[in-house]
Amino acid sequence: MTQHHAAHVGFEAAGTVGMGLALGHFALQDGMREIRRQQRAEKNSVVSLANRLEQARASEAAAHRRACQAEAELAFAQDEIRELQVLLAQQTELVLQFREICGV
């Protein structure tokens, strides 16, 4: 009977150890699954941040192009204003000469 009892206890111990190993294995799998999930989340965060940075750079470049275009248009308008001022001064001089000729 002692052998039978010892065998029974041995099987019970082996079953308990086996159950412990199985539970440990499942816990390890869950832990690894969580680590992979976190790694994917971090990778997605990095990709999202890189995309937002690229969009910000593109917006900055577009704003820079618009600023350069505005500067060029301002320079063109300033040149036109100077030309109009010269023409106005010439016209004013011609009007004064015309009045002098007419005696007005």
Disulfide bonds with the S-S distance in Angstrom:
none
